[in-house]
Amino acid sequence: MTNKKAVFLGPPDRGHIGNVFDQAFHDWSKANLEWVPLVIDRDNAEAHRDALRDVEVAFSTWGMPLFTEEELESYFPSLRIVFYAAGTVQAFARPFLARSIRVVSAWAANAIPVAEYTVAQIVLANKGFYQASRHYKQSFGTARETSERYPGNFGARVGILGAGMIGRNVIERLRAYELTIDVFDPFLSEERASEMGVVKAELVELFARCDTISNHLANLPATVGILHKEHFDRMLPHATFINTGRGAQVVEEDLIRALREVPTRTALLDVTHPEPVREDSELLRLDNVVLTPHIAGSISREVARMGRYMAEECGRYLKGEPLRYEVKVEMLETMA
């Protein structure tokens, strides 16, 4: 049987394609697909119209070109499915779905390093690591006293904002610790919360009683600025706020004020808005703020996991088996 024709969609310089789709992917794909021997974007699609006419399968990652419905109909009349080896598909998916072209995302693969990173931060935060390590340089005794004001990881209360793929992954990994977990997620039912072993909570009460709070809310217009003064002012004196979600979900001025007024509070921010932070931002000067350059998600060798997930999904597609990570149009209303 003739292999189905496939193409990479991406920028002319191939961008992240070489890292995400590693040698193992290429070894698999050569045996299962017939490839258009170049990367296609909006600028060169017209020149290669004939080669694209019978393409059924497309792969992409960060740098995915944004095609309109009309362009898809014109350049890719036989395209049936796109395997996106990255996370959110919000920027490009709708024209594909409107043309009945299936979209599959590696969001589950990208959730793994975020969850690993988050759990490590929670465990350290509950031990007072971030504040104590700073104080040690002035006084060992002060550092010890500081750490003893934090709860440790036996009986601590952790708040998870968002029970999507990443939030659920974090919760599952935290089962190894004897913690109480509060979850804010409007789409989480009480029954499902009970099954997960968590406590469904409203935002204000979660901020008011949790030792560590981690944000994994979906990136939607409704969540912009959702975390603000009412929440940050309720944080416990030795609470920690972790953000690996989206910077725009935080009203930065309100967080800064809460951290400045209670210096024993801590913020661990892997994302900000804007990113990077402005040079005059107080986040760069506050001792109780730790900033990292958006590293929670897949980086370095971790990105190849996303390519592997998409190869496995494509294998299921080729065999006519159910897909695990297909994105339906209704899912775009609630997913990141």
VEXDREN-2710 file (C-alpha; in Angstrom, 1 decimal):
% VEXDREN-2710
k/r/px/py/pz
1/MET/0.0/0.0/0.0
2/THR/1.3/3.5/-0.9
3/ASN/2.3/5.6/2.1
4/LYS/0.2/8.7/2.7
5/LYS/1.8/12.0/1.6
6/ALA/3.0/14.3/4.4
7/VAL/4.5/17.8/4.8
8/PHE/6.1/19.9/7.5
9/LEU/4.4/23.3/8.0
10/GLY/6.7/26.0/9.5
11/PRO/9.0/28.9/8.9
12/PRO/11.5/28.9/6.0
13/ASP/14.4/28.5/8.4
14/ARG/12.7/25.3/9.8
15/GLY/12.6/27.0/13.3
16/HIS/12.1/24.3/16.0
17/ILE/11.4/21.5/13.6
18/GLY/14.8/20.0/13.8
19/ASN/14.8/19.7/17.5
20/VAL/11.2/18.7/18.0
21/PHE/11.2/16.0/15.3
22/ASP/14.4/14.2/16.1
23/GLN/16.2/11.3/14.4
24/ALA/13.9/8.7/16.0
25/PHE/10.9/10.6/14.5
26/HIS/12.5/10.7/11.0
27/ASP/13.4/7.0/11.1
28/TRP/9.8/6.2/11.9
29/SER/8.3/8.6/9.4
30/LYS/10.5/7.5/6.5
31/ALA/8.9/4.0/6.9
32/ASN/5.4/5.3/7.2
33/LEU/5.0/8.4/5.1
34/GLU/5.9/9.9/1.8
35/TRP/7.4/13.4/2.4
36/VAL/7.2/16.7/0.4
37/PRO/11.0/17.5/0.7
38/LEU/10.7/21.0/2.1
39/VAL/9.0/23.0/4.8
40/ILE/5.9/24.9/3.7
41/ASP/4.6/28.3/4.9
42/ARG/2.2/30.9/3.4
43/ASP/5.0/32.5/1.3
44/ASN/6.0/29.4/-0.6
45/ALA/2.8/27.4/-0.8
46/GLU/1.8/28.9/-4.1
47/ALA/5.0/27.9/-5.7
48/HIS/4.6/24.3/-4.6
49/ARG/0.8/24.0/-5.2
50/ASP/1.2/20.9/-7.4
51/ALA/3.3/19.0/-4.8
52/LEU/0.8/19.9/-2.0
53/ARG/-2.3/18.8/-3.9
54/ASP/-2.4/15.3/-2.6
55/VAL/-0.9/15.9/0.9
56/GLU/-3.1/14.2/3.5
57/VAL/-1.0/14.6/6.7
58/ALA/0.8/17.7/8.1
59/PHE/3.2/18.1/11.0
60/SER/4.2/21.3/12.7
61/THR/5.3/22.8/16.0
62/TRP/6.1/26.4/17.3
63/GLY/6.1/28.7/14.3
64/MET/3.0/27.1/12.7
65/PRO/1.9/29.3/9.7
66/LEU/-1.6/30.9/10.0
67/PHE/-3.6/29.8/7.0
68/THR/-7.1/31.0/6.2
69/GLU/-9.9/28.7/5.2
70/GLU/-9.6/29.8/1.6
71/GLU/-5.8/29.1/1.5
72/LEU/-6.3/25.7/3.0
73/GLU/-8.9/24.9/0.3
74/SER/-6.6/26.2/-2.4
75/TYR/-3.3/24.7/-1.3
76/PHE/-4.3/21.6/0.6
77/PRO/-7.4/20.2/-0.9
78/SER/-6.6/16.6/0.3
79/LEU/-5.3/17.5/3.8
80/ARG/-7.1/15.5/6.4
81/ILE/-5.1/15.9/9.6
82/VAL/-2.5/18.2/11.3
83/PHE/-0.2/16.9/14.1
84/TYR/1.0/19.9/16.1
85/ALA/4.0/19.0/18.3
86/ALA/3.5/21.8/20.8
87/GLY/0.9/23.0/23.2
88/THR/-1.9/25.4/22.5
89/VAL/-3.6/25.4/19.1
90/GLN/-5.7/28.5/19.7
91/ALA/-3.8/30.7/17.2
92/PHE/-4.2/28.5/14.2
93/ALA/-6.8/25.7/14.7
94/ARG/-10.2/27.2/13.8
95/PRO/-9.7/27.5/10.0
96/PHE/-8.5/23.9/9.9
97/LEU/-11.4/22.7/11.9
98/ALA/-13.9/24.7/9.8
99/ARG/-12.5/22.8/6.8
100/SER/-13.1/19.5/8.7
101/ILE/-9.3/19.0/8.9
102/ARG/-8.6/17.2/12.2
103/VAL/-6.1/18.8/14.6
104/VAL/-4.0/16.9/17.1
105/SER/-1.9/18.6/19.8
106/ALA/1.0/17.4/21.9
107/TRP/-0.4/19.4/24.9
108/ALA/-0.2/16.3/27.0
109/ALA/3.5/15.9/26.3
110/ASN/4.1/19.6/27.1
111/ALA/2.2/19.2/30.3
112/ILE/4.7/16.8/31.7
113/PRO/7.7/19.1/32.2
114/VAL/5.4/21.9/33.5
115/ALA/4.0/19.5/36.1
116/GLU/7.5/18.3/37.0
117/TYR/8.7/21.9/37.4
118/THR/5.6/22.9/39.4
119/VAL/5.8/20.0/41.9
120/ALA/9.4/20.7/42.5
121/GLN/8.6/24.4/43.2
122/ILE/5.7/23.5/45.5
123/VAL/7.9/21.1/47.5
124/LEU/10.6/23.7/47.9
125/ALA/8.2/26.5/48.7
126/ASN/6.6/24.6/51.5
127/LYS/10.0/24.2/53.1
128/GLY/10.7/27.9/52.9
129/PHE/13.6/27.3/50.5
130/TYR/13.4/30.5/48.6
131/GLN/13.3/32.9/51.6
132/ALA/15.7/30.8/53.7
133/SER/18.4/30.5/51.0
134/ARG/18.4/34.3/50.6
135/HIS/18.7/34.9/54.4
136/TYR/21.5/32.3/54.8
137/LYS/24.0/34.7/53.2
138/GLN/23.5/37.1/56.1
139/SER/22.8/34.7/58.9
140/PHE/22.5/30.9/59.3
141/GLY/20.3/31.4/62.4
142/THR/18.0/33.8/60.6
143/ALA/17.7/31.4/57.7
144/ARG/16.8/28.5/60.0
145/GLU/14.2/30.7/61.8
146/THR/12.7/31.7/58.5
147/SER/12.4/28.2/57.2
148/GLU/10.6/27.1/60.4
149/ARG/7.8/29.5/59.7
150/TYR/6.8/27.6/56.6
151/PRO/4.7/24.4/56.8
152/GLY/6.9/21.8/55.3
153/ASN/5.2/19.1/53.2
154/PHE/3.3/17.1/55.8
155/GLY/-0.3/18.5/56.1
156/ALA/0.4/21.6/54.0
157/ARG/-2.5/23.0/52.0
158/VAL/-1.8/23.6/48.3
159/GLY/-4.1/25.5/45.9
160/ILE/-4.3/24.5/42.2
161/LEU/-5.9/27.0/39.8
162/GLY/-7.2/25.1/36.8
163/ALA/-7.8/21.3/36.6
164/GLY/-6.9/21.0/32.9
165/MET/-4.2/18.7/31.6
166/ILE/-1.4/20.4/33.5
167/GLY/-3.4/20.9/36.7
168/ARG/-4.5/17.3/36.8
169/ASN/-0.9/16.2/36.1
170/VAL/0.3/18.3/39.1
171/ILE/-2.4/16.9/41.3
172/GLU/-1.5/13.3/40.4
173/ARG/2.2/13.9/41.1
174/LEU/1.4/15.5/44.5
175/ARG/-0.3/12.2/45.6
176/ALA/3.1/11.1/46.8
177/TYR/2.9/13.9/49.5
178/GLU/0.5/14.1/52.4
179/LEU/-1.0/17.4/51.4
180/THR/-4.5/18.8/51.2
181/ILE/-5.2/20.1/47.8
182/ASP/-7.8/22.8/47.0
183/VAL/-8.8/23.4/43.3
184/PHE/-10.4/26.3/41.6
185/ASP/-11.9/25.4/38.3
186/PRO/-15.5/26.4/37.3
187/PHE/-15.7/23.4/35.0
188/LEU/-14.8/20.9/37.7
189/SER/-17.8/19.1/39.3
190/GLU/-18.0/18.2/43.0
191/GLU/-18.2/14.6/41.9
192/ARG/-15.1/14.8/39.8
193/ALA/-13.3/16.7/42.6
194/SER/-14.1/13.9/45.0
195/GLU/-12.8/11.3/42.6
196/MET/-9.5/13.3/42.3
197/GLY/-9.2/13.5/46.1
198/VAL/-9.3/17.3/46.1
199/VAL/-11.4/20.1/47.6
200/LYS/-13.3/22.3/45.1
201/ALA/-12.9/25.9/46.3
202/GLU/-13.6/29.5/45.2
203/LEU/-10.7/31.7/44.3
204/VAL/-10.9/34.0/47.4
205/GLU/-11.1/31.2/49.9
206/LEU/-8.3/29.3/48.2
207/PHE/-5.9/32.2/48.4
208/ALA/-7.0/32.8/52.0
209/ARG/-6.1/29.4/53.3
210/CYS/-3.5/27.8/51.1
211/ASP/0.2/27.7/51.9
212/THR/1.2/27.5/48.2
213/ILE/-0.9/28.5/45.2
214/SER/-0.1/27.4/41.6
215/ASN/-1.7/28.9/38.5
216/HIS/-2.7/26.6/35.6
217/LEU/-5.8/28.4/34.3
218/ALA/-6.6/28.2/30.6
219/ASN/-5.4/31.1/28.4
220/LEU/-8.8/32.6/27.5
221/PRO/-10.2/36.1/27.3
222/ALA/-12.2/35.5/30.4
223/THR/-9.1/34.7/32.5
224/VAL/-7.2/37.9/31.6
225/GLY/-6.7/39.8/34.9
226/ILE/-8.6/37.2/36.9
227/LEU/-6.0/37.2/39.7
228/HIS/-5.9/40.6/41.4
229/LYS/-6.0/42.5/44.7
230/GLU/-8.9/40.7/46.2
231/HIS/-6.9/37.5/46.0
232/PHE/-3.3/38.5/46.7
233/ASP/-4.3/40.6/49.7
234/ARG/-5.7/37.4/51.2
235/MET/-2.5/35.4/50.9
236/LEU/-1.2/33.9/54.2
237/PRO/1.9/35.7/55.7
238/HIS/4.2/32.9/54.5
239/ALA/2.3/31.8/51.4
240/THR/3.9/31.3/47.9
241/PHE/2.3/32.1/44.6
242/ILE/3.6/30.2/41.6
243/ASN/2.8/31.2/38.0
244/THR/3.6/28.9/35.1
245/GLY/0.3/29.7/33.4
246/ARG/0.0/33.1/31.7
247/GLY/1.3/36.4/32.9
248/ALA/-1.7/38.3/31.6
249/GLN/-3.9/36.5/34.1
250/VAL/-2.2/38.4/37.0
251/VAL/-2.8/42.1/37.7
252/GLU/0.9/42.7/38.3
253/GLU/0.5/45.9/40.4
254/ASP/-1.7/44.1/42.8
255/LEU/0.7/41.2/43.2
256/ILE/3.6/43.6/43.7
257/ARG/1.7/45.5/46.4
258/ALA/0.8/42.4/48.3
259/LEU/4.4/41.2/48.2
260/ARG/5.8/44.6/49.3
261/GLU/3.3/44.9/52.2
262/VAL/4.1/41.4/53.5
263/PRO/7.8/40.5/52.5
264/THR/7.5/37.0/53.9
265/ARG/5.2/36.2/51.0
266/THR/6.9/34.8/47.9
267/ALA/6.2/34.8/44.2
268/LEU/7.8/32.4/41.8
269/LEU/7.1/33.7/38.3
270/ASP/8.0/31.7/35.2
271/VAL/5.7/33.9/33.0
272/THR/5.0/37.6/33.1
273/HIS/3.1/40.2/31.1
274/PRO/4.8/41.7/29.3
275/GLU/7.5/39.1/28.8
276/PRO/10.3/39.8/29.6
277/VAL/9.3/42.2/32.4
278/ARG/9.8/45.9/31.9
279/GLU/13.2/47.2/33.0
280/ASP/11.5/49.5/35.5
281/SER/9.3/46.7/37.0
282/GLU/9.5/46.3/40.7
283/LEU/9.4/42.5/40.2
284/LEU/13.1/42.9/39.3
285/ARG/13.9/44.5/42.6
286/LEU/11.8/42.7/45.2
287/ASP/13.8/40.1/47.2
288/ASN/10.7/37.9/47.6
289/VAL/10.2/37.5/43.8
290/VAL/12.0/34.7/41.9
291/LEU/11.8/35.1/38.1
292/THR/12.7/32.4/35.5
293/PRO/12.6/32.9/31.7
294/HIS/9.6/30.8/30.8
295/ILE/11.4/27.4/31.3
296/ALA/8.6/25.3/32.8
297/GLY/7.5/23.9/29.5
298/SER/9.4/21.7/27.2
299/ILE/13.0/22.9/26.7
300/SER/16.3/21.3/25.4
301/ARG/15.9/17.6/24.9
302/GLU/12.4/17.6/26.4
303/VAL/10.9/19.0/23.1
304/ALA/11.5/15.7/21.3
305/ARG/8.9/14.1/23.6
306/MET/6.3/16.2/21.7
307/GLY/7.5/14.9/18.4
308/ARG/7.3/11.3/19.7
309/TYR/3.7/11.9/20.9
310/MET/2.7/13.1/17.5
311/ALA/4.4/10.1/15.8
312/GLU/2.4/7.8/18.0
313/GLU/-0.8/9.6/17.2
314/CYS/-0.1/9.5/13.5
315/GLY/0.5/5.8/13.9
316/ARG/-2.9/5.4/15.4
317/TYR/-4.4/7.5/12.5
318/LEU/-2.7/5.4/9.9
319/LYS/-4.2/2.2/11.5
320/GLY/-7.6/3.7/11.8
321/GLU/-7.4/3.7/15.6
322/PRO/-9.0/6.3/18.0
323/LEU/-6.7/9.3/18.7
324/ARG/-5.9/10.4/22.2
325/TYR/-5.1/14.0/21.8
326/GLU/-7.4/15.3/19.1
327/VAL/-8.7/18.8/19.6
328/LYS/-12.4/19.4/18.8
329/VAL/-13.8/22.8/18.1
330/GLU/-15.9/22.9/21.3
331/MET/-12.7/22.3/23.3
332/LEU/-11.2/25.6/22.2
333/GLU/-13.7/27.4/24.6
334/THR/-12.1/26.0/27.7
335/MET/-8.6/24.7/26.9
336/ALA/-5.4/26.6/27.1
END
